[in-house]
Amino acid sequence: MSAFHAYWAWVVVLSNGIAGVWGLAAHWIEPLRLKQLWWFAYGAQASIAVQATTGAIRFQADGVEIPEIHLFYGFVALAAVAVIYSYRAQTDHFRYLFYGFGSLFLMGLGIRTMTLVAG
């Protein structure tokens, strides 16, 4: 479970980074406004739930000592996904920017969380 959790952290970071750049680019480049962007962004955000679940399982099963700040950033990432998703209807005129910056924020949280464990 530990190896999967470490690997999946990269999936979270990279997928949210790609979704963020795609969303920002789509704001200015209309041909990039594809339905696939939303599926990709939602998948990238769902990867955070997978990461949090595997982290919780690892914590419970292995009894691994985890820095509290690592847990805090995990919860912040989950809360950020909920906020981003809940505001999707109110952001019609700047939805691509909102999801772009939101996904990049999630990527940053993932990177920060990874550095807390490695450092």
Beta strands, then each sheet from edge to edge (+ up, - down):
end
